[in-house]
Amino acid sequence: MIKCKLKRFDRQSTRILTDEIDKALNEIRIKYGLEELVVDSVKANNLSMTAKLSGKVSGDQVKEALERKKK
């Protein structure tokens, strides 16, 4: 892995960073059997970056949780 130090958040570095975060989140999504786990609504200026993390459990997990709740 090539290490690189960011000095600011510009369009290119923010896109690259977001892509890497998405790849890492995909591994976590698979590990925990989630339907979705993504970073979106990314906003950045020169010195900071914010993003929204969204996730969804799979339909099967929702059904199981509802069935457990009924018992």
Sequence and secondary structure as in RCSB ss.txt:
>XXXX:A:sequence
MIKCKLKRFDRQSTRILTDEIDKALNEIRIKYGLEELVVDSVKANNLSMTAKLSGKVSGDQVKEALERKKK
>XXXX:A:secstr
      SS  HHHHHHHHHHHHHHHHHHHHHTTEEEEEEEEEEE SS EEEEEEEEE HHHHHHHHHHHH 
